[in-house]
Amino acid sequence: MGKIVEIAGRGQFYLPTAWQDAVDEGEAPKMFVAGGSPNALLKHLRLEHAALITGSWQDMRRLLTTVEARKKELLGYVGQPRVARERARDYWAETYRQALARLLVTATPSGTLDTAPPVEVPYLLEFLGDQRHANQGLPLIVPILAVRHLQEMLGPKYPVFGLDHPLVAPDAVLQPRQQDVYELMQEALLALAPAMPAQIEALDMGCGSGALALLIAATWREKELAVWATDILPEALATTRLNVDRLVARGEITAGVVRVTDGGDLYAPVGDQRFDLVTFNPPWTNAPARTRLEVARYDWQQRTVLRFLAETPAHLKPDGHLLLFYSDNAGERVVASLHTHASDAGLHLQHSWSRRIRVARKWEYIYLYDFIAS
């Protein structure tokens, strides 16, 4: 959970968990105007106090750039402990980040910045790493630095095979770069289509950018379809929501077809619901995840995918299909183990597709397995 910050005359605001150190416990941020002289503000920041900035968003961005340009002044205050040479770079980088994070702007619960004019940042709370109801209806107070970074990360567009319009994906979410994944997925969807029922309920597990959920919706657009998308990371859910909004607005998919859950571990967000199709592009590198992004890439000792396989039969309808991606990057023994655990869980391999691809100067095979409950 984040922190509740009291602002005199304005009430309580929610500061997201990842940035809760920006305001000390019980501190009331002092107000500064973005277009004013930065000297008093720099002095305030050097004393490790939080500052609430008002004005236009353009002026706030310019102010942040000005403060960044005066980095030596910002960090050159008395009272810092001496740091060993080998740790100094990391120490000062973190100290600098914390200082910049104390430049704050308020926003409505839905993510509209309190600027003149207002600037809308959809799903802001989730993009900053908290569940969308974590603020319990309170307005937000967030670092200008975090909002600027988010806007920059949502600028690039990523074309996805099978979709007419590109997707967005910030750096906290696995970006949809490997087009072979989506080519294989569309090939499988077209092969399965004749045998699917008239009404289809599908689930995209670990939705990330939402690419697979949107590809299902676009490929099977002529069917009566509901596609659920879920992920353990709030920023992934926010990315999927934003991409769904974009493709609905462009008429590529129908509103309401892709339904994003509130998120959680594996099947927890969907309870006992069963599906005609479940798809999962899991992490397959055998290493511990050290960052939030690595949750989508690293699966130490296959713990995530093995739990997923064990839980899947209870969530498939009769004749339901599981489309599961994997790669020989994980190693032959790991791939063999995957097949053994799937069989032990009661999943029968009906068909598979594969393609040799080049990833980071290395060739590997990706596989798409079609399992049904036996």
C-alpha positions in Angstrom: 0.0 0.0 0.0 1.0 3.6 -0.6 0.9 6.5 1.7 -1.9 9.0 2.6 -0.6 12.6 2.3 -2.5 15.5 3.9 -2.4 18.8 2.0 -3.6 21.9 3.9 -7.0 23.1 2.6 -7.3 20.3 0.1 -7.6 17.1 2.2 -6.1 13.7 1.7 -4.2 12.3 -1.3 -2.8 8.9 -2.1 0.9 8.6 -2.9 1.6 5.3 -4.8 3.7 2.6 -3.2 6.7 2.8 -5.5 7.1 6.5 -4.6 6.0 6.7 -1.0 9.5 7.8 0.2 8.9 11.1 -1.7 7.0 12.5 1.3 8.1 11.9 4.9 5.6 10.6 7.4 3.4 13.5 8.6 5.0 16.0 6.1 2.8 18.5 4.3 4.3 19.3 0.9 5.0 23.0 0.3 3.4 24.6 -2.7 5.4 26.1 -5.6 4.3 27.6 -8.9 5.9 25.9 -11.9 6.7 29.1 -13.8 8.4 30.8 -10.8 12.1 31.1 -9.9 13.6 27.7 -9.1 16.0 29.0 -6.5 13.7 28.7 -3.5 12.5 25.3 -4.8 16.1 24.0 -5.0 16.8 25.1 -1.5 13.6 23.3 -0.3 14.6 20.1 -2.1 18.1 20.2 -0.7 16.5 20.1 2.7 14.9 16.9 1.6 11.3 18.3 1.7 8.5 17.5 -0.8 7.2 20.2 -3.1 3.7 20.4 -4.7 3.9 22.1 -8.0 1.0 24.0 -9.6 0.6 25.5 -13.1 0.6 24.1 -16.6 2.0 20.7 -17.5 4.4 22.2 -20.0 5.8 24.5 -17.2 6.1 21.5 -14.8 8.1 19.6 -17.4 10.3 22.7 -18.0 10.8 23.1 -14.3 11.9 19.4 -13.9 14.4 19.9 -16.8 15.8 23.0 -15.0 16.2 21.2 -11.8 17.9 18.3 -13.6 20.3 20.8 -15.2 21.3 22.0 -11.7 22.1 18.6 -10.4 25.3 19.6 -8.6 23.4 22.3 -6.7 20.6 19.8 -5.9 23.1 17.3 -4.4 25.7 19.6 -3.1 24.3 20.1 0.4 26.0 19.4 3.8 25.1 16.4 5.8 25.5 13.5 3.4 27.4 10.6 4.8 30.6 9.6 3.2 30.3 6.6 0.9 32.9 4.1 -0.2 34.2 4.8 -3.7 32.8 1.6 -5.2 29.3 2.4 -3.9 29.3 6.1 -4.5 27.8 6.1 -8.0 24.8 4.0 -7.0 24.4 6.0 -3.8 24.3 9.4 -5.6 22.2 8.1 -8.4 19.5 7.0 -5.9 19.9 10.2 -3.9 19.3 12.2 -7.1 16.3 10.1 -8.1 14.8 10.7 -4.6 15.4 14.4 -4.8 13.6 14.7 -8.2 10.8 12.5 -7.0 9.9 15.1 -4.4 8.6 17.3 -7.2 4.9 16.4 -7.0 1.6 17.0 -8.9 -1.9 16.1 -7.8 -4.4 14.2 -10.0 -8.0 13.0 -9.8 -8.6 9.3 -8.9 -9.0 8.5 -12.6 -5.6 10.1 -13.5 -6.4 13.6 -14.8 -3.6 15.9 -13.7 -4.5 19.0 -11.8 -2.9 21.3 -14.3 -4.1 24.2 -16.4 -5.5 22.9 -18.7 -6.0 19.4 -17.2 -3.9 16.6 -18.7 -5.4 13.1 -18.8 -3.2 10.1 -18.0 -5.4 7.0 -18.2 -4.9 4.3 -15.7 -2.2 6.3 -13.9 -2.3 4.5 -10.6 -1.9 1.1 -12.3 0.8 2.3 -14.5 2.7 3.4 -11.4 2.5 -0.2 -10.0 -0.6 -0.2 -7.7 -3.9 -2.0 -8.1 -6.5 0.4 -9.5 -8.5 0.5 -6.3 -5.6 0.9 -3.9 -6.3 4.6 -3.4 -9.8 3.8 -2.1 -11.3 6.7 -4.1 -8.8 9.3 -2.9 -7.2 11.7 -5.4 -3.6 11.1 -6.2 -0.3 12.9 -5.6 2.5 11.6 -7.8 6.1 12.6 -8.9 6.2 14.7 -12.1 9.3 12.6 -13.0 7.2 9.4 -13.0 4.4 11.0 -15.2 7.0 12.3 -17.7 8.7 9.0 -17.9 5.3 7.2 -18.5 4.4 9.6 -21.3 7.7 9.0 -23.0 7.4 5.2 -22.7 3.9 5.3 -24.2 5.1 7.2 -27.2 6.7 4.3 -29.3 4.2 2.1 -31.2 4.7 -1.7 -31.8 3.1 -3.3 -34.8 1.7 -6.8 -34.1 1.1 -9.4 -36.8 -2.6 -9.9 -37.3 -3.6 -6.5 -35.9 -4.2 -3.5 -38.1 -3.1 -1.0 -35.5 0.1 -0.9 -33.4 0.2 -1.3 -29.6 1.9 0.7 -26.9 3.9 -0.8 -24.1 6.0 1.0 -21.4 9.3 -0.4 -20.2 7.7 -2.1 -17.2 5.8 -4.4 -19.6 7.2 -7.0 -22.0 7.0 -5.2 -25.4 5.4 -7.2 -28.3 8.5 -7.4 -30.6 8.6 -11.1 -31.5 6.2 -11.2 -34.5 6.7 -15.0 -34.9 4.8 -15.5 -31.6 1.7 -13.7 -33.1 2.0 -15.5 -36.4 2.0 -18.9 -34.7 -0.9 -17.7 -32.5 -3.0 -16.7 -35.5 -2.2 -19.9 -37.3 -3.4 -21.9 -34.3 -6.6 -19.8 -33.9 -7.5 -20.3 -37.6 -6.9 -24.0 -37.2 -9.1 -24.2 -34.1 -11.9 -22.0 -35.3 -14.1 -24.7 -37.1 -14.2 -26.8 -33.9 -15.0 -24.0 -31.5 -18.5 -23.5 -30.2 -20.8 -20.7 -31.3 -20.2 -18.8 -28.1 -16.6 -18.7 -26.9 -15.1 -17.6 -23.6 -11.3 -17.2 -23.8 -8.7 -16.2 -21.2 -5.3 -14.6 -21.9 -3.1 -15.4 -18.9 -0.3 -13.0 -18.2 -1.7 -10.5 -20.7 1.2 -8.0 -20.7 0.5 -5.6 -23.5 -2.7 -7.4 -24.4 -1.4 -8.5 -27.7 -2.7 -12.1 -27.5 -6.1 -11.1 -26.1 -6.5 -8.5 -28.9 -5.3 -11.0 -31.6 -8.0 -13.5 -30.4 -10.6 -10.8 -30.6 -9.5 -9.6 -34.0 -9.1 -13.1 -35.5 -12.4 -14.4 -34.2 -14.3 -11.1 -34.6 -17.2 -12.9 -36.4 -17.9 -15.1 -33.5 -19.8 -14.4 -30.3 -16.8 -13.9 -28.1 -15.7 -12.8 -24.6 -11.9 -12.6 -24.0 -10.7 -12.2 -20.4 -7.3 -10.8 -19.8 -5.4 -11.0 -16.5 -1.9 -10.4 -15.2 -0.2 -10.2 -11.8 1.3 -6.7 -12.6 -1.0 -3.7 -12.5 1.1 -1.9 -15.1 0.4 -4.8 -17.5 -3.3 -4.5 -16.8 -3.1 -0.8 -17.5 -1.3 -1.4 -20.7 -3.9 -3.9 -21.9 -6.7 -1.5 -20.9 -5.1 1.3 -22.9 -4.5 -0.9 -26.0 -8.1 -2.2 -25.8 -9.4 1.4 -25.7 -7.2 2.3 -28.7 -8.3 -0.6 -30.9 -12.0 -0.1 -29.9 -11.8 3.5 -30.9 -10.3 2.5 -34.2 -13.0 0.0 -34.8 -10.7 -3.0 -35.0 -12.4 -4.8 -32.1 -15.9 -4.5 -30.6 -16.3 -2.7 -27.2 -16.8 -5.1 -24.4 -15.2 -8.2 -26.1 -11.9 -7.9 -24.2 -12.5 -7.7 -20.5 -9.5 -6.9 -18.2 -9.6 -8.3 -14.7 -8.4 -6.6 -11.5 -5.4 -8.9 -11.7 -3.7 -11.3 -9.3 -1.8 -14.6 -9.3 -2.6 -17.0 -12.1 -6.3 -18.0 -12.0 -7.2 -16.2 -8.8 -8.8 -13.2 -10.6 -11.3 -15.4 -12.4 -12.3 -17.7 -9.6 -13.9 -21.0 -10.7 -14.8 -19.7 -14.2 -14.1 -22.2 -17.1 -13.0 -21.3 -20.6 -13.2 -22.7 -24.1 -9.7 -21.4 -24.7 -6.8 -20.4 -22.4 -3.6 -19.0 -23.8 -0.4 -18.3 -22.0 3.0 -17.0 -23.1 4.9 -17.8 -19.9 8.4 -16.8 -18.8 10.7 -19.6 -19.8 14.2 -18.4 -18.8 15.4 -20.5 -15.7 16.5 -17.7 -13.4 15.1 -15.7 -10.5 13.1 -12.6 -11.3 14.9 -9.6 -9.8 12.7 -6.8 -11.2 9.0 -6.4 -12.1 9.7 -6.7 -15.8 11.7 -9.9 -15.3 8.5 -11.5 -13.9 7.4 -11.9 -17.5 10.8 -13.4 -18.6 12.2 -15.4 -15.8 10.7 -18.5 -14.1 13.0 -20.0 -11.6 12.8 -23.9 -11.7 9.6 -23.6 -13.7 7.6 -22.7 -10.6 5.1 -20.4 -12.3 4.4 -22.6 -15.4 4.1 -25.8 -13.3 1.6 -24.2 -11.0 -0.3 -23.0 -14.1 -0.4 -26.4 -15.6 -1.7 -28.0 -12.4 -4.5 -25.5 -12.1 -5.5 -25.3 -15.8 -7.7 -28.5 -16.2 -10.1 -27.1 -13.6 -10.5 -24.0 -15.7 -11.1 -25.7 -19.1 -14.6 -26.5 -20.3 -15.1 -29.9 -21.9 -13.2 -29.9 -25.2 -11.5 -26.7 -24.1 -8.0 -25.9 -25.4 -4.9 -24.6 -23.9 -2.5 -22.8 -26.2 0.9 -22.6 -24.4 4.1 -21.0 -25.7 7.5 -22.3 -24.8 11.1 -22.1 -26.1 14.1 -24.4 -26.3 16.0 -21.5 -24.7 14.9 -23.1 -21.4 16.9 -26.3 -22.3 15.9 -29.7 -23.5 15.4 -31.2 -20.0 13.2 -28.3 -19.0 11.0 -28.7 -22.2 10.8 -32.4 -21.5 9.8 -31.7 -17.9 7.0 -29.3 -19.2 5.5 -32.2 -21.2 5.7 -34.6 -18.3 4.0 -32.1 -15.9 1.3 -31.3 -18.5 0.6 -35.0 -18.8 0.5 -35.5 -15.1 -2.0 -32.6 -14.8 -4.3 -34.4 -17.2 -3.5 -32.4 -20.3 -3.2 -34.2 -23.6 -1.0 -32.7 -26.4 -3.1 -32.5 -29.5 -1.0 -30.4 -31.9 2.1 -28.2 -31.9 3.6 -25.5 -34.1 7.2 -24.2 -34.0 9.4 -21.7 -35.6 13.1 -20.9 -35.4 13.8 -17.3 -34.5 16.7 -15.1 -33.7 16.7 -13.4 -30.3 19.6 -11.2 -29.1 22.1 -12.7 -31.5 21.0 -16.3 -30.7 18.8 -18.7 -32.6 16.1 -20.6 -30.7 12.9 -22.5 -31.4 9.6 -21.3 -30.0 6.8 -23.8 -29.7 3.1 -23.3 -29.5 1.4 -26.4 -27.9 -2.3 -27.2 -28.2 -3.4 -29.1 -25.1 -6.8 -30.5 -24.2 -8.0 -31.9 -21.0 -7.9 -35.7 -21.2 
